[in-house]
């Protein structure tokens, strides 16, 4: 096998690694936003927050 034949395989592998990293970053972002919504009632009582 020459270097030219190995290049597409290597590029394809990096493509999936980048896709996996993006997926995990988006998942963490989504979970972080949902946790704030779940904790909102507790944070309001603990910190004295109000809607105004």
N, C-alpha and C positions, 0 to 999 in steps of 0.2 A: 504494500500500500504506500502510495506517495503522500506527500503533505497536502496536495490538492484534494485528494479523496477524503482526508480526515477533517478538513475544514468545515464542511456542512454539518457533520455530526457534532462537532464542538459548538458551533453556533446554535444548533437546535437545542442542545443541552442547556446553554446559558439562557436561551429564550424561556424555557420552562422554569428555571430558577428565578428569573425576574418575575414571571407570572405568579409563582408561589409567594414570593416576597410581597408583591402588591396585594395579593389576596389576604395574607396575614395582617398587613398594615391596615387594610380596609376593615377587616374583622375587628381588630383592636379598637379602631376609631368608632365603629358602630356600638360595640359593647360599652365603651367609655361613655358615650352619649346616653345609652339606656340606663346605666348605673346612676347617673345624675337624676334622671327622672324618677327612679325608684327611691332614691334617698331624699327627694325633695321634701316630703312631709317631716322627716326626721331633722333635716337641716333647718327647716323653718322654726321648729320648736327649740332646737339647741341654740341657734344663733339669733333668734328673734326676728327673722326675716318676715316681710309681709309683701303683698302684691303691689303696694304703692311705692 
